[in-house]
Structure formats: structure tokens, C-alpha cells
Amino acid sequence: MTTETKTSNGGDVATATDSLTVTDNRTGRTYEIPIQDETIRATELRNIKVNEDDFGLMTYDPAYMATASCRSAITYIDGDKGILEYRGYPIEQLAEKSSYLEVAYLLINGELPTQKQLDDWDHLITIHTFVHENVKEFMQGFRYDAHPMGMLLASVGALSTFYPEAAAIHDAEARYIQVIRLLAKMPTLAAFAYRHNRGMPYVYPDNDLSYAGNFLSMIYKVAELKYEPDPRLEHALDVLFILHADHEQNCSTSAVRSVGSSQVDPYSAIAAGVAALYGPLHGGANEAVLRMLQRIGSTDNVPSFIEGVKNGDERLMGFGHRVYKNFDPRAKIIKTAVDDVFEVTGKNPLLHIATELEKIALEDEYFVSRKLYPNVDFYSGLIYEALGMPVEMFPVLFAIGRTSGWIAQWLEMIDDKEQKISRPRQIYTGDRGLDYVPMSDRK
């Protein structure tokens, strides 16, 4: 006979078979903890105490390896099967049939748009691509060699001072216009950062071009009256934006949610995401792949490099993923985009090294047994380099695509009644109860 146990949040009733039985060997007491969605609530452990004065048990989970911080309907990942879906739609179908702005609409609004909805969405974003002239002056205040990602970080945060009404995060209308502004202005700020770093005059947006085409224009336009992007480069960049649009609760998305939980304006929350992406372990991964390929030097050196990896003397960058234990589905798509780009720019010698490295690694039992497959970073750096981007711009390009995901996650968090201001617990390991020592008595 099964007993019924009510969940702590007053949710669905779970039978005893949908629960975890825990016995505290310190007291001999047994506790029934409900299981929902193959998850237990960590706060349920607070009931496990030696006496009533205890705080209760906590979980210790550095880097949140086994902790769900939220419920989300945005991105689904099955790492074992190599599945990535945005709002239920496979990434393969979206990359093939959709555009970045359509995917952004899907992520933010929860469903694919009708033609009219997409036309209105495109129009709204297009007419908001310009930034205030004071933003340009703000950018000009950076050193000539400032890192583009640092400039993007600062300028996104600075937008909160240009749009103080963004603080009204519970006003749906005010919130909507900030969403449009963020999507529209991120490529402009990114391009301005690039041009500043190159000592080139800023190029204003061209509202006749697509989202990706306009960015290419702001990057590359020199003296021509009208910049016409190559459609193959335009499409490849659009696909890259789609592939980077969202990826569940990664470091930068968690940063956006954590900072946003204080109910700060969206510009400040998204700036936190940019800051997290600035780190080499997150947004700099494809740069590491490029440097690895450059260090290998030629296909003749690939076998010795592979042996170096096995012996622990080298690191294989762009293989393996904390989530995926199979092929990263984005890596398969991006490989096709590589071919399109090199049709325009000519083949990069590093591509031959990358192809040979991938071929050997996928056949070697050492890597196969460890489920080390190429991830999205393995080929994206080659595309960025082929587009003429310096490595400093790689995370900036990543940030443009990820903006739609950050916004979607922020909006979802704002409307989630279970969310509170983020406040992780700690296990204190320092001294206690020390008496102050006068300066004269210190050794």
C-alpha cells in the first residue's frame, strides 16, 4: 500500500513511489522527500535536523553540477543523444529553414511568428539599430587598443543610463521596447568596438540590409557608397547567430538570471552575461582552438600532437563538452557553414589541420571511449578568422547571437513566481570567535 505525500510547495500529490526515503543515521529518523521531474527540492533537506535549533541539511554542489536553479521552457538539451531544441524545435531545422531574427522571436515569444508578426518584428528591430550619439562619444573614450569585449560590456551597461525607463521591469510595454533595443543595438555596439580597435571611423547601420548583412556592412564598409554583403557570408553569419542563440543554464545565462534576480534593468543584467562570456573558459573557447591549430602547424604534425594529448603533454581544444556526451549538434551544422565561407574567402590551411585532427580523433579508441567529439567551438573560430575577424572579436560575435537567449531567459525569470533574489549558501571554513589582537602584540 502506498502513502501519499504532499509536496512542500503545495504542488501535485506524489505517491510514496515518487519519493526518496532518507534515514538520518545520527537520529534514526526517516524522511520522505517528494520527487518531481526526477528532482528533489533542496529545501526539503532543511527538515533533516539533529535538534530544532539546527539550520538543517544543505547540499554542497560546486559549479552547480547537479543542481537545477529554475524551471525553463526555452531550451532542451539531451547531451547523451546530441539533441538541442529551441522551444521544442530541433536546431537542425531552425539552422536550415529559419533566420536569426525569427529564432529570436521564437525564443522570446515562445512560438514561431506568422509572416506579419515576423515582418513587424524585423521592422521594429531594424529601425532601432542606431544608438544615441553620446554612446559613440562614450566609445571614443576607450584606449585605441581596448579589447572589443570590454568595450561591449561597458557600452551595454551604459545603455541603462540612456533608457532609465528600463527599470520598470514589470511594465510589459516598457519591457518590450528594451527587448527590441537590445537586439537592435547589440550588433551596432559590437561593430563600433571593432572599428575603434582598428582605428577606423564608425559606420552607421544600413536599414536596407538584413540583420547579419548590416553587421557586415558596419564592420567592413570603407569608402563605397553602398556595401553589398556576399549572400554566402551573410547566411553563414546568420547561422552562427542561430547556433549561439541559447544553450540552457550556461555560465553567462546563469549570470544574467542571477544579476537579474535583483530586479535590475535588463541592460545591466545582459551586461553581466557579456562579462561572463568575456572569460576564456566560456566565450574564448574557439580562440583556443585556433591557437591550437596554429601551433600544430601542418597535417604532418597531427599524429604527434595526438600522442601528446594522450600522454598529457597537450590539450585537445574544441572536443568534448560538459553537457554533450555525443556529437554537439551545432558542430555538424557549422561544418557546412565553413564550406560556404571558404567558397568566398578561399581555403584556410588550418582547415586541413582541423579536418585531419577530427578524422584521427574520431577513429582513436582513446577519444571514442571518453566520448570526446567536436563541439561548436572547433570550427567557429575558422569561420570568424575567414571573415577577417581578429581573435578579440570572437566572443563579441558570440554575444550578438546569445543576446536573444539572454533576453528570453531574463523574461522567463521575471515572470517566474518561484524565483527570488539569488543567494547561494556557503560552507564556512574560516576561524571563529577570535579576539582582536592589538597591533603591538601581533607577530
Summary of the structure (lengths in Angstrom):
residues: 443
radius of gyration: 24.9
end to end distance: 68.1
largest distance: 80.8
contacts: 1311
relative contact order: 0.12
helix: 54%
strand: 7%
